[in-house]
Amino acid sequence: MVRNERARTVKAARRPEVRLPELAPWTDGELEPDGDYDGLEFADLDLVGQEGIGARFMDCALRRCALDETGLTKARFLDSVLEGVRGVGTDLSGASLRDVELVEARLGGIQLHGAVLERVVVRGGKIDYLNLRGARLKDVVFEGCVLVEPDFGGAVLERVEFRDVTLRGADFGGARMTDVDLREVTELGIARGVDALSGAVISPSQLFDLAPALAAQLGLRVVP
């Protein structure tokens, strides 16, 4: 009874409701720093190495674009969809994502440190070495995706859900959590920061899996 009541106190994340208008295809060549993009579709484009620092994307869709080493520092994505994007080393440090859907992405070493994510869904796909160090996540849902060695170090997580997610080698060192739901993680691997899980909710079976790490954190020796 107590456990059920506590479970109900976990506040669910508010998901984005992205309703894109009719989009115009983007045909203007390369991204520009501080560019302003509104109601555009970027489809099947090679954006490798381009610089869109400080750019604003409003009511946009990026579909099946290559984003290797694309510079999007401090960019803003508002009411937008990123679908099937791929790339290594995409730089979104200090970016702002609000009411965004990231669907079936294949990314590696993406930089989102210091970024702000609000009402964001990451659905499907695989992201290796996701850097969210010092980021702020509010109303964010990771769903049906694989995260390999994600770094949440020093991040602030509020109303964040992990649904049917494979989480391998996660770093939560110094993170602050409120209403973070890990109960539906299919593989929960925490390399660092198990002491930062205060404010998160896990299942009984996950507690058993985390017991060795928790014992080590407390300095307990388990001797048969």
Backbone as a chain_set.jsonl record, in Angstrom:
{"seq": "MVRNERARTVKAARRPEVRLPELAPWTDGELEPDGDYDGLEFADLDLVGQEGIGARFMDCALRRCALDETGLTKARFLDSVLEGVRGVGTDLSGASLRDVELVEARLGGIQLHGAVLERVVVRGGKIDYLNLRGARLKDVVFEGCVLVEPDFGGAVLERVEFRDVTLRGADFGGARMTDVDLREVTELGIARGVDALSGAVISPSQLFDLAPALAAQLGLRVVP", "coords": {"N": [[0.832, -1.202, 0.0], [1.913, 1.241, 0.858], [3.987, 1.482, -0.995], [2.573, 1.689, -3.402], [1.241, 4.123, -3.032], [3.4, 5.863, -2.892], [4.372, 5.527, -5.447], [2.423, 6.783, -6.925], [2.956, 9.393, -6.376], [4.947, 10.214, -8.039], [5.568, 12.526, -10.403], [4.378, 12.745, -13.668], [6.052, 13.257, -16.781], [5.46, 16.03, -18.905], [4.544, 15.743, -22.133], [5.694, 16.848, -25.387], [3.573, 18.524, -27.739], [3.693, 18.481, -30.804], [2.705, 20.063, -33.632], [3.125, 20.35, -36.762], [3.045, 22.885, -39.261], [2.159, 23.174, -42.783], [5.054, 22.539, -44.523], [7.789, 24.246, -46.086], [10.253, 23.286, -48.479], [13.723, 23.424, -47.701], [16.169, 25.106, -49.48], [18.462, 26.585, -49.591], [21.238, 26.197, -49.567], [23.916, 26.329, -47.396], [23.818, 26.169, -43.774], [23.583, 29.078, -41.669], [25.331, 31.069, -39.257], [23.419, 32.298, -36.536], [21.154, 32.118, -38.047], [17.714, 32.291, -39.121], [15.144, 30.15, -39.118], [12.081, 29.152, -40.21], [9.208, 27.21, -40.324], [10.189, 25.265, -42.127], [11.384, 22.439, -44.05], [14.027, 20.286, -43.741], [15.338, 17.945, -45.58], [16.933, 14.846, -46.146], [19.536, 15.894, -46.372], [22.998, 16.877, -46.589], [24.558, 18.101, -44.021], [27.022, 18.21, -42.964], [29.64, 19.4, -41.0], [28.774, 22.034, -41.204], [27.997, 25.399, -40.04], [25.778, 26.493, -37.77], [25.622, 28.208, -35.621], [23.927, 29.576, -32.894], [21.568, 29.651, -34.311], [18.008, 29.723, -35.078], [15.369, 27.509, -35.033], [12.147, 27.148, -35.901], [9.061, 25.535, -35.8], [9.983, 23.485, -37.547], [11.253, 20.713, -39.533], [13.735, 18.288, -39.465], [14.865, 15.818, -41.402], [16.359, 12.744, -41.84], [18.92, 13.803, -42.13], [22.471, 14.382, -42.427], [24.624, 15.012, -39.799], [27.275, 15.224, -38.988], [29.804, 16.62, -37.056], [28.489, 19.04, -37.16], [27.999, 22.416, -36.349], [26.089, 23.648, -33.905], [25.971, 25.241, -31.701], [24.402, 26.847, -29.013], [22.063, 27.002, -30.448], [18.493, 27.206, -31.126], [15.755, 25.129, -30.907], [12.455, 24.948, -31.582], [9.231, 23.702, -31.173], [9.593, 21.563, -33.04], [10.671, 18.797, -35.186], [13.048, 16.243, -35.25], [14.035, 13.777, -37.226], [15.316, 10.61, -37.851], [17.898, 11.591, -38.05], [21.492, 11.623, -38.298], [24.877, 11.218, -37.197], [28.214, 12.114, -36.066], [29.751, 13.749, -33.38], [28.187, 16.062, -33.33], [27.551, 19.379, -32.392], [25.764, 20.718, -29.965], [26.005, 22.246, -27.753], [24.967, 24.231, -25.033], [22.561, 24.696, -26.253], [18.994, 25.214, -26.82], [16.162, 23.296, -26.476], [12.841, 23.042, -27.013], [9.666, 21.68, -26.787], [10.09, 19.461, -28.627], [10.625, 16.683, -30.789], [12.731, 13.96, -31.03], [13.482, 11.519, -33.141], [14.249, 8.179, -33.82], [17.061, 8.562, -34.08], [20.539, 8.327, -34.95], [23.25, 8.788, -33.396], [26.492, 9.919, -32.314], [28.697, 10.86, -29.736], [27.45, 13.325, -29.299], [27.2, 16.7, -28.374], [25.665, 18.154, -25.768], [26.099, 19.6, -23.545], [25.393, 21.838, -20.919], [23.011, 22.53, -22.09], [19.461, 23.283, -22.474], [16.62, 21.436, -22.056], [13.268, 21.104, -22.622], [10.126, 19.716, -22.402], [10.603, 17.463, -24.233], [10.868, 14.639, -26.348], [12.688, 11.721, -26.774], [12.768, 9.295, -28.983], [13.21, 5.965, -29.836], [16.013, 4.671, -31.812], [19.63, 5.135, -31.421], [22.048, 6.46, -29.266], [25.316, 7.197, -28.758], [27.614, 8.019, -26.206], [26.418, 10.413, -25.217], [26.5, 13.708, -24.261], [25.389, 15.362, -21.657], [26.245, 16.953, -19.651], [25.902, 19.146, -16.984], [23.53, 20.085, -17.999], [20.034, 21.129, -18.207], [17.134, 19.407, -17.696], [13.762, 19.167, -18.206], [10.629, 17.762, -18.037], [11.149, 15.593, -19.874], [11.285, 12.768, -21.986], [12.718, 9.677, -22.49], [12.456, 7.136, -24.733], [12.189, 3.838, -25.728], [14.814, 3.705, -26.717], [18.426, 3.376, -27.143], [20.988, 4.168, -24.992], [24.303, 4.717, -24.758], [26.811, 4.976, -22.491], [25.955, 7.575, -21.496], [26.345, 10.932, -20.302], [25.331, 12.475, -17.56], [26.4, 14.146, -15.741], [26.343, 16.463, -13.11], [23.99, 17.504, -14.053], [20.595, 18.813, -14.033], [17.659, 17.229, -13.415], [14.274, 17.084, -13.919], [11.13, 15.719, -13.648], [11.625, 13.517, -15.523], [11.515, 10.771, -17.672], [12.316, 7.381, -18.291], [11.598, 5.091, -20.602], [11.333, 1.81, -21.537], [14.076, 1.68, -22.151], [17.502, 1.139, -22.936], [20.162, 1.515, -20.887], [23.395, 2.099, -20.637], [26.363, 2.143, -18.808], [25.986, 4.683, -17.559], [26.624, 8.008, -16.374], [25.892, 9.663, -13.554], [27.019, 11.412, -11.838], [26.975, 13.906, -9.402], [24.527, 14.841, -10.266], [21.235, 16.298, -9.992], [18.071, 15.297, -9.014], [14.561, 15.21, -9.556], [11.542, 13.628, -9.368], [12.265, 11.562, -11.245], [11.875, 8.865, -13.307], [12.847, 5.661, -13.425], [11.904, 3.132, -13.634], [11.062, 1.592, -15.816], [13.292, 1.056, -17.294], [15.061, -1.12, -19.324], [17.611, -2.155, -19.247], [19.741, -1.352, -16.815], [22.516, 0.297, -16.292], [24.858, 1.76, -14.32], [27.636, 3.651, -14.207], [28.759, 5.6, -12.653], [27.871, 7.743, -9.936], [25.769, 6.682, -8.44], [25.004, 7.523, -5.985], [23.651, 9.818, -6.497], [21.051, 9.277, -7.053], [18.952, 9.965, -5.474], [15.722, 11.156, -5.409], [14.97, 9.86, -7.615], [13.027, 7.127, -8.979], [12.966, 3.658, -8.722], [12.541, 0.168, -9.614], [11.766, -2.774, -7.586], [13.324, -4.971, -8.531], [15.361, -3.659, -9.859], [16.608, -2.425, -7.734], [17.805, -4.609, -6.528], [19.672, -5.24, -8.525], [21.27, -2.992, -8.388], [22.409, -3.209, -5.949], [25.193, -4.043, -5.39], [26.635, -1.735, -6.248], [25.51, 0.223, -4.606], [26.266, -0.754, -2.099], [29.03, -0.489, -2.288], [29.22, 2.281, -2.465], [28.417, 2.999, 0.086], [30.441, 1.981, 1.507], [30.258, -0.597, 2.393], [31.115, -3.964, 3.119], [30.423, -7.003, 1.672], [30.306, -10.077, 2.906], [30.423, -13.527, 2.539]], "CA": [[0.0, 0.0, 0.0], [2.797, 2.4, 0.926], [4.718, 1.597, -2.253], [1.652, 2.167, -4.426], [0.989, 5.535, -2.807], [4.608, 6.595, -3.264], [4.478, 5.502, -6.902], [1.505, 7.765, -7.476], [3.48, 10.73, -6.151], [5.897, 10.543, -9.092], [4.896, 13.361, -11.394], [4.678, 12.352, -15.04], [6.56, 14.304, -17.671], [4.532, 16.597, -19.893], [5.117, 15.508, -23.453], [5.434, 17.901, -26.381], [2.499, 18.328, -28.717], [4.204, 19.161, -31.993], [1.801, 20.049, -34.796], [3.815, 21.137, -37.772], [2.245, 23.416, -40.377], [2.692, 22.763, -44.074], [6.44, 22.999, -44.546], [8.441, 24.534, -47.365], [11.589, 22.679, -48.518], [14.848, 24.37, -47.597], [17.037, 24.923, -50.653], [19.343, 27.752, -49.607], [22.662, 25.899, -49.433], [24.453, 25.987, -46.086], [23.323, 26.864, -42.59], [24.3, 30.3, -41.336], [25.28, 31.477, -37.85], [22.29, 33.166, -36.186], [20.1, 32.019, -39.056], [16.339, 32.213, -38.623], [14.479, 29.182, -39.986], [10.696, 29.063, -39.738], [8.3, 26.475, -41.199], [10.977, 24.667, -43.203], [11.739, 21.027, -43.97], [15.367, 19.93, -44.165], [15.179, 16.51, -45.834], [17.977, 14.116, -46.872], [20.596, 16.862, -46.668], [24.32, 16.723, -46.007], [24.885, 19.306, -43.265], [28.281, 17.88, -42.302], [30.599, 20.469, -40.79], [28.221, 23.38, -41.375], [27.926, 26.188, -38.821], [24.521, 27.187, -37.509], [25.735, 28.676, -34.241], [22.927, 30.567, -32.508], [20.42, 29.656, -35.223], [16.689, 29.464, -34.499], [14.519, 26.649, -35.852], [10.791, 27.221, -35.367], [8.135, 24.765, -36.647], [10.811, 22.892, -38.599], [11.516, 19.28, -39.516], [14.996, 17.818, -40.032], [14.607, 14.407, -41.647], [17.407, 11.943, -42.487], [20.059, 14.668, -42.445], [23.78, 14.046, -41.863], [24.998, 16.107, -38.895], [28.627, 15.025, -38.471], [30.557, 17.833, -36.736], [27.7, 20.249, -37.421], [28.081, 23.341, -35.228], [24.794, 24.238, -33.554], [26.1, 25.79, -30.356], [23.408, 27.848, -28.607], [20.908, 27.03, -31.345], [17.189, 27.013, -30.494], [14.792, 24.317, -31.65], [11.151, 25.173, -30.967], [8.114, 23.06, -31.878], [10.23, 20.966, -34.212], [10.899, 17.356, -35.217], [14.278, 15.75, -35.851], [13.7, 12.38, -37.493], [16.288, 9.853, -38.629], [19.173, 12.296, -38.228], [22.64, 10.785, -37.961], [26.122, 11.975, -37.211], [29.16, 12.014, -34.959], [30.344, 15.013, -32.981], [27.29, 17.216, -33.479], [27.744, 20.276, -31.254], [24.577, 21.446, -29.529], [26.29, 22.745, -26.405], [24.269, 25.463, -24.712], [21.363, 24.854, -27.083], [17.691, 25.157, -26.164], [15.189, 22.473, -27.189], [11.545, 23.119, -26.338], [8.623, 21.046, -27.594], [10.864, 18.832, -29.703], [10.659, 15.226, -30.892], [13.927, 13.405, -31.675], [12.95, 10.195, -33.457], [15.1, 7.239, -34.559], [18.355, 9.182, -34.371], [21.758, 7.52, -34.799], [24.215, 9.84, -33.1], [27.604, 9.551, -31.458], [29.471, 11.977, -29.227], [26.708, 14.581, -29.434], [27.47, 17.612, -27.272], [24.526, 18.92, -25.271], [26.431, 20.089, -22.212], [24.876, 23.17, -20.671], [21.793, 22.769, -22.862], [18.181, 23.277, -21.765], [15.636, 20.616, -22.751], [11.966, 21.195, -21.967], [9.107, 19.012, -23.19], [11.338, 16.798, -25.313], [10.795, 13.183, -26.408], [13.712, 11.028, -27.565], [12.079, 8.027, -29.227], [13.897, 5.049, -30.737], [17.365, 5.015, -32.212], [20.752, 4.868, -30.533], [22.955, 7.593, -29.072], [26.53, 6.835, -28.02], [28.388, 9.105, -25.577], [25.599, 11.623, -25.126], [27.047, 14.588, -23.231], [24.41, 16.283, -21.077], [26.848, 17.461, -18.42], [25.481, 20.487, -16.606], [22.309, 20.476, -18.708], [18.787, 21.164, -17.45], [16.11, 18.629, -18.377], [12.46, 19.251, -17.55], [9.598, 17.129, -18.865], [11.859, 14.902, -20.953], [11.008, 11.335, -22.026], [13.522, 8.8, -23.333], [11.5, 6.05, -24.974], [12.537, 2.835, -26.723], [16.108, 4.013, -27.319], [19.632, 2.845, -26.511], [21.937, 5.214, -24.603], [25.563, 4.098, -24.358], [27.675, 5.874, -21.726], [25.488, 8.967, -21.429], [26.923, 11.696, -19.203], [24.408, 13.416, -16.932], [27.127, 14.719, -14.616], [26.004, 17.814, -12.728], [22.751, 17.954, -14.7], [19.382, 18.925, -13.222], [16.604, 16.468, -14.079], [12.967, 17.22, -13.278], [10.104, 15.017, -14.422], [12.288, 12.834, -16.636], [11.106, 9.371, -17.716], [13.034, 6.451, -19.157], [10.624, 4.045, -20.915], [11.849, 0.788, -22.444], [15.377, 2.23, -22.543], [18.744, 0.48, -22.543], [21.03, 2.545, -20.324], [24.66, 1.425, -20.37], [27.491, 2.951, -18.363], [25.558, 6.067, -17.341], [27.288, 8.81, -15.343], [24.988, 10.601, -12.906], [27.771, 12.077, -10.786], [26.624, 15.289, -9.102], [23.228, 15.233, -10.827], [20.139, 16.552, -9.058], [16.896, 14.684, -9.617], [13.227, 15.327, -8.977], [10.554, 12.88, -10.159], [12.907, 10.848, -12.345], [11.311, 7.523, -13.295], [13.729, 4.68, -14.067], [11.345, 1.8, -13.404], [10.869, 0.827, -17.048], [14.56, 0.849, -17.982], [15.229, -2.558, -19.543], [18.971, -2.479, -18.824], [20.171, -0.197, -16.026], [23.935, 0.223, -15.95], [25.33, 3.049, -13.828], [29.072, 3.598, -13.979], [29.144, 6.589, -11.636], [26.814, 8.621, -9.46], [24.612, 6.003, -7.856], [24.604, 8.305, -4.816], [22.843, 10.948, -6.947], [19.732, 8.793, -7.455], [17.906, 10.514, -4.624], [14.796, 11.879, -6.268], [14.576, 8.945, -8.691], [12.231, 5.97, -8.595], [13.374, 2.428, -9.383], [11.725, -0.995, -9.268], [12.443, -3.681, -6.651], [14.354, -5.766, -9.195], [16.492, -2.768, -10.125], [17.31, -2.251, -6.461], [18.662, -5.793, -6.372], [20.776, -5.11, -9.473], [22.145, -1.895, -7.969], [22.903, -3.453, -4.591], [26.656, -3.961, -5.268], [27.092, -0.353, -6.372], [25.078, 0.928, -3.405], [27.115, -1.207, -1.006], [30.343, 0.128, -2.466], [29.08, 3.696, -2.161], [28.314, 3.119, 1.526], [31.624, 1.397, 2.132], [29.907, -1.89, 2.982], [31.692, -5.185, 2.571], [29.504, -8.128, 1.733], [31.156, -11.252, 3.111], [29.608, -14.724, 2.709]], "C": [[0.866, 1.253, 0.0], [3.503, 2.6, -0.4], [3.819, 2.145, -3.348], [1.377, 3.662, -4.275], [2.203, 6.367, -3.199], [4.749, 6.639, -4.781], [3.585, 6.569, -7.527], [2.014, 9.19, -7.295], [4.515, 11.125, -7.192], [5.165, 11.313, -10.179], [5.332, 12.967, -12.789], [5.183, 13.55, -15.841], [5.456, 14.772, -18.611], [5.181, 16.476, -21.269], [4.826, 16.667, -24.401], [4.259, 17.527, -27.266], [2.872, 19.115, -29.97], [3.221, 18.975, -33.139], [2.408, 20.957, -35.859], [2.851, 21.666, -38.824], [2.748, 22.801, -41.685], [4.068, 23.39, -44.247], [6.927, 23.261, -45.96], [9.827, 23.883, -47.366], [12.672, 23.753, -48.447], [15.833, 24.088, -48.707], [18.122, 25.996, -50.724], [20.822, 27.443, -49.381], [23.06, 25.528, -48.026], [23.766, 26.764, -44.972], [24.172, 28.1, -42.336], [24.251, 30.55, -39.836], [24.157, 32.488, -37.627], [21.192, 33.171, -37.256], [18.735, 31.852, -38.416], [15.539, 31.345, -39.586], [13.089, 28.9, -39.418], [9.858, 28.31, -40.766], [8.989, 25.799, -42.363], [11.21, 23.18, -42.96], [13.141, 20.833, -44.551], [15.363, 18.418, -44.35], [16.34, 15.963, -46.658], [19.136, 15.027, -47.269], [21.898, 16.499, -45.966], [24.693, 18.049, -45.342], [26.198, 19.137, -42.522], [29.182, 19.105, -42.224], [30.062, 21.871, -40.946], [28.056, 24.07, -40.021], [26.6, 26.932, -38.737], [24.483, 27.701, -36.083], [24.687, 29.76, -33.971], [21.704, 30.613, -33.404], [19.122, 29.32, -34.485], [15.865, 28.659, -35.5], [13.142, 26.608, -35.204], [9.848, 26.498, -36.32], [8.875, 24.157, -37.833], [10.888, 21.377, -38.441], [12.866, 19.023, -40.17], [14.859, 16.311, -40.175], [15.771, 13.793, -42.433], [18.601, 12.799, -42.924], [21.331, 14.156, -41.777], [24.283, 15.249, -41.07], [26.389, 15.916, -38.3], [29.332, 16.368, -38.295], [29.795, 19.121, -37.087], [27.704, 21.135, -36.175], [26.759, 24.046, -34.978], [24.808, 24.756, -32.121], [25.082, 26.907, -30.134], [22.264, 28.0, -29.608], [19.629, 26.811, -30.555], [16.288, 26.221, -31.43], [13.46, 24.404, -30.917], [10.072, 24.518, -31.81], [8.594, 22.392, -33.163], [10.426, 19.465, -34.047], [12.235, 17.083, -35.892], [14.111, 14.242, -36.002], [14.777, 11.723, -38.353], [17.589, 10.582, -38.874], [20.309, 11.394, -37.755], [23.895, 11.659, -37.969], [26.951, 11.734, -35.972], [29.699, 13.407, -34.66], [29.485, 16.234, -33.216], [27.365, 18.08, -32.223], [26.485, 21.103, -31.007], [24.77, 21.997, -28.119], [25.597, 24.09, -26.195], [23.009, 25.706, -25.513], [20.1, 24.8, -26.224], [16.743, 24.362, -27.044], [13.888, 22.506, -26.399], [10.459, 22.628, -27.276], [9.238, 20.452, -28.853], [10.714, 17.318, -29.628], [11.914, 14.82, -31.656], [13.646, 11.923, -31.884], [13.967, 9.4, -34.28], [16.424, 7.874, -34.998], [19.482, 8.17, -34.182], [22.904, 8.508, -34.642], [25.315, 9.319, -32.18], [28.369, 10.785, -31.029], [28.777, 13.32, -29.377], [26.897, 15.426, -28.172], [26.226, 18.431, -26.932], [24.817, 19.46, -23.878], [25.982, 21.546, -22.069], [23.603, 23.507, -21.422], [20.564, 22.773, -21.95], [17.179, 22.507, -22.617], [14.327, 20.669, -21.971], [10.888, 20.659, -22.902], [9.744, 18.434, -24.46], [11.116, 15.294, -25.202], [11.917, 12.676, -27.299], [13.196, 9.61, -27.767], [12.864, 7.185, -30.242], [15.325, 5.486, -31.012], [18.405, 4.681, -31.159], [21.646, 6.094, -30.48], [24.123, 7.122, -28.208], [27.181, 8.096, -27.463], [27.649, 10.442, -25.624], [26.112, 12.472, -23.966], [25.999, 15.614, -22.81], [24.939, 16.884, -19.773], [26.421, 18.914, -18.173], [24.226, 20.976, -17.305], [21.118, 20.521, -17.749], [17.705, 20.467, -18.264], [14.817, 18.704, -17.571], [11.394, 18.726, -18.502], [10.224, 16.513, -20.11], [11.575, 13.408, -20.845], [11.978, 10.667, -22.999], [12.725, 7.518, -23.497], [12.003, 5.118, -26.076], [13.869, 3.073, -27.405], [17.242, 3.343, -26.545], [20.576, 4.007, -26.247], [23.186, 4.538, -24.065], [26.473, 5.164, -23.754], [27.217, 7.332, -21.784], [26.046, 9.646, -20.179], [25.925, 12.739, -18.73], [25.082, 14.141, -15.771], [26.746, 16.169, -14.353], [24.731, 18.357, -13.355], [21.614, 18.048, -13.684], [18.258, 18.261, -14.0], [15.314, 16.586, -13.279], [11.892, 16.648, -14.183], [10.705, 14.44, -15.707], [11.947, 11.35, -16.554], [11.983, 8.598, -18.689], [12.118, 5.254, -19.381], [11.217, 3.068, -21.925], [13.203, 1.21, -23.023], [16.5, 1.307, -22.082], [19.725, 1.568, -22.137], [22.328, 1.872, -19.881], [25.741, 2.415, -19.949], [27.159, 4.4, -18.114], [26.344, 6.717, -16.212], [26.29, 9.835, -14.82], [25.702, 11.399, -11.814], [27.372, 13.534, -10.612], [25.305, 15.753, -9.672], [22.225, 15.485, -9.701], [18.835, 16.122, -9.715], [15.633, 14.96, -8.819], [12.259, 14.604, -9.904], [11.169, 12.286, -11.42], [12.499, 9.386, -12.254], [12.183, 6.577, -14.117], [13.131, 3.28, -14.076], [11.22, 0.964, -14.666], [12.138, 0.745, -17.89], [14.79, -0.654, -18.112], [16.62, -3.044, -19.155], [19.534, -1.25, -18.13], [21.617, -0.396, -15.593], [24.446, 1.597, -15.573], [26.802, 2.924, -13.483], [29.503, 4.512, -12.842], [27.914, 7.376, -11.217], [25.596, 7.926, -8.912], [24.11, 6.756, -6.632], [23.722, 9.492, -5.194], [21.422, 10.537, -7.307], [18.613, 9.225, -6.514], [17.013, 11.409, -5.465], [14.361, 11.066, -7.467], [13.754, 7.802, -8.114], [12.705, 4.779, -9.401], [12.457, 1.296, -8.93], [12.469, -1.866, -8.261], [13.549, -4.501, -7.312], [15.579, -4.914, -9.526], [17.289, -2.497, -8.852], [18.257, -3.413, -6.214], [19.884, -5.677, -7.283], [21.779, -4.05, -9.037], [22.785, -2.12, -6.604], [24.427, -3.403, -4.485], [27.185, -2.532, -5.332], [26.706, 0.462, -5.137], [25.937, 0.537, -2.201], [28.5, -0.568, -1.092], [30.304, 1.606, -2.101], [29.057, 3.925, -0.652], [29.527, 2.556, 2.266], [31.348, 0.061, 2.807], [30.662, -3.013, 2.314], [30.698, -6.306, 2.756], [30.337, -9.397, 1.769], [30.283, -12.475, 3.335], [29.975, -15.461, 4.01]], "O": [[0.61, 2.201, -0.742], [3.617, 3.724, -0.889], [4.253, 2.979, -4.143], [1.289, 4.384, -5.269], [2.061, 7.447, -3.771], [5.184, 7.644, -5.343], [3.945, 7.182, -8.533], [1.555, 10.101, -7.984], [4.928, 12.284, -7.221], [4.239, 10.791, -10.8], [6.527, 12.865, -13.063], [4.792, 14.692, -15.604], [4.623, 13.98, -19.051], [6.242, 17.046, -21.52], [3.835, 17.38, -24.239], [3.993, 16.349, -27.505], [2.435, 20.248, -30.171], [2.948, 17.851, -33.558], [2.219, 22.173, -35.845], [1.932, 20.956, -39.233], [3.673, 21.989, -41.672], [4.232, 24.605, -44.134], [6.528, 22.583, -46.907], [10.515, 23.924, -46.346], [12.558, 24.826, -49.039], [16.286, 22.954, -48.864], [18.643, 26.282, -51.803], [21.587, 28.344, -49.037], [22.595, 24.516, -47.502], [23.216, 27.846, -45.18], [25.334, 28.162, -42.738], [23.234, 30.272, -39.201], [23.967, 33.41, -38.42], [20.405, 34.113, -37.349], [18.616, 31.334, -37.305], [15.281, 31.738, -40.724], [12.953, 28.462, -38.276], [9.793, 28.703, -41.931], [8.447, 25.756, -43.468], [11.231, 22.719, -41.819], [13.401, 21.175, -45.705], [15.382, 17.681, -43.364], [16.696, 16.507, -47.704], [19.652, 14.932, -48.383], [21.897, 15.894, -44.894], [25.093, 19.0, -46.014], [26.458, 19.849, -41.552], [29.455, 19.762, -43.228], [30.828, 22.827, -40.83], [27.983, 23.41, -38.984], [26.328, 27.856, -39.504], [23.45, 27.641, -35.416], [24.575, 30.732, -34.718], [20.881, 31.52, -33.276], [19.139, 28.716, -33.413], [15.684, 29.061, -36.65], [12.985, 26.097, -34.095], [9.825, 26.799, -37.514], [8.448, 24.294, -38.979], [10.626, 20.833, -37.369], [13.121, 19.476, -41.286], [14.748, 15.6, -39.176], [16.12, 14.246, -43.523], [19.212, 12.544, -43.962], [21.281, 13.57, -40.696], [24.361, 16.361, -41.593], [26.654, 16.406, -37.203], [29.448, 17.153, -39.236], [30.407, 20.17, -37.286], [27.442, 20.656, -35.072], [26.357, 24.926, -35.739], [23.797, 24.717, -31.42], [24.927, 27.797, -30.97], [21.573, 29.018, -29.61], [19.669, 26.29, -29.44], [16.084, 26.591, -32.586], [13.35, 23.983, -29.765], [9.998, 24.745, -33.018], [8.054, 22.638, -34.241], [10.359, 18.928, -32.942], [12.523, 17.616, -36.964], [14.052, 13.518, -35.009], [15.109, 12.208, -39.435], [18.32, 10.241, -39.803], [20.111, 10.514, -36.917], [23.962, 12.685, -38.645], [26.465, 11.222, -34.964], [30.06, 14.153, -35.571], [30.009, 17.345, -33.295], [27.254, 17.565, -31.11], [26.184, 22.05, -31.734], [23.801, 22.19, -27.384], [25.634, 24.967, -27.058], [22.443, 26.798, -25.466], [20.135, 24.397, -25.062], [16.537, 24.698, -28.21], [13.836, 22.054, -25.255], [10.34, 23.093, -28.41], [8.953, 20.873, -29.975], [10.68, 16.741, -28.541], [12.141, 15.269, -32.78], [13.579, 11.158, -30.922], [14.477, 9.876, -35.294], [16.842, 7.733, -36.148], [19.383, 7.267, -33.351], [23.456, 9.002, -35.625], [25.102, 8.408, -31.381], [28.661, 11.658, -31.846], [29.436, 14.343, -29.562], [26.77, 14.93, -27.052], [25.794, 19.285, -27.706], [23.895, 19.748, -23.116], [26.166, 22.365, -22.969], [23.157, 24.654, -21.397], [20.622, 22.324, -20.806], [16.917, 22.875, -23.762], [14.288, 20.318, -20.792], [10.761, 21.099, -24.044], [9.461, 18.857, -25.581], [11.167, 14.733, -24.108], [12.083, 13.134, -28.429], [13.187, 8.812, -26.83], [13.143, 7.631, -31.354], [15.788, 6.517, -30.524], [18.115, 4.039, -30.149], [21.964, 6.693, -31.508], [23.933, 6.701, -27.066], [27.289, 9.11, -28.153], [28.207, 11.463, -26.026], [26.155, 12.013, -22.825], [25.753, 16.597, -23.509], [24.162, 17.275, -18.902], [26.563, 19.78, -19.036], [23.888, 22.156, -17.215], [21.188, 20.016, -16.629], [17.394, 20.878, -19.382], [14.789, 18.347, -16.393], [11.275, 19.193, -19.635], [9.88, 16.86, -21.24], [11.617, 12.841, -19.753], [12.054, 11.035, -24.171], [12.359, 6.882, -22.508], [12.217, 5.544, -27.212], [14.045, 2.684, -28.559], [17.047, 2.819, -25.449], [20.926, 4.748, -27.166], [23.139, 3.862, -23.037], [26.854, 6.126, -24.42], [28.011, 8.221, -22.09], [26.2, 9.016, -19.133], [25.695, 13.749, -19.395], [24.399, 14.692, -14.908], [26.813, 17.008, -15.252], [24.422, 19.539, -13.207], [21.667, 17.441, -12.615], [17.938, 18.677, -15.114], [15.27, 16.229, -12.102], [11.761, 17.045, -15.341], [10.339, 14.827, -16.816], [12.072, 10.739, -15.493], [12.343, 9.088, -19.76], [11.88, 4.48, -18.454], [11.562, 3.457, -23.041], [13.438, 1.108, -24.227], [16.456, 0.762, -20.979], [20.077, 2.433, -22.938], [22.357, 1.164, -18.875], [26.003, 3.398, -20.642], [27.967, 5.276, -18.423], [26.686, 6.069, -15.222], [25.892, 10.754, -15.536], [25.05, 11.998, -10.959], [27.423, 14.312, -11.564], [24.978, 16.937, -9.581], [22.359, 14.949, -8.601], [18.53, 16.532, -10.835], [15.631, 14.947, -7.588], [12.166, 14.928, -11.088], [10.66, 12.482, -12.524], [12.747, 8.735, -11.239], [12.249, 6.679, -15.343], [13.799, 2.332, -14.489], [11.27, -0.263, -14.592], [12.074, 0.402, -19.071], [14.721, -1.381, -17.12], [16.794, -4.204, -18.78], [19.777, -0.226, -18.769], [21.909, -1.149, -14.664], [24.468, 2.504, -16.405], [27.175, 2.181, -12.575], [30.484, 4.239, -12.151], [27.028, 7.646, -12.028], [24.503, 8.494, -8.908], [22.938, 6.65, -6.272], [23.111, 10.111, -4.322], [20.657, 11.357, -7.816], [17.451, 8.886, -6.736], [17.492, 12.312, -6.15], [13.507, 11.491, -8.245], [13.784, 7.544, -6.91], [12.835, 4.864, -10.622], [11.691, 1.45, -7.979], [13.679, -1.715, -8.095], [14.605, -4.703, -6.713], [16.708, -5.402, -9.476], [18.511, -2.357, -8.899], [19.378, -3.22, -5.745], [21.002, -5.981, -6.866], [22.98, -4.18, -9.276], [23.605, -1.319, -6.157], [24.933, -2.767, -3.56], [28.075, -2.159, -4.567], [27.484, 1.296, -4.674], [26.292, 1.385, -1.383], [29.066, -0.158, -0.079], [31.243, 2.125, -1.498], [29.603, 4.912, -0.161], [29.622, 2.646, 3.49], [32.1, -0.369, 3.682], [30.832, -3.024, 1.095], [30.192, -6.533, 3.855], [30.993, -9.751, 0.789], [29.461, -12.465, 4.252], [29.387, -16.498, 4.319]]}, "num_chains": 1, "name": "protein.A"}
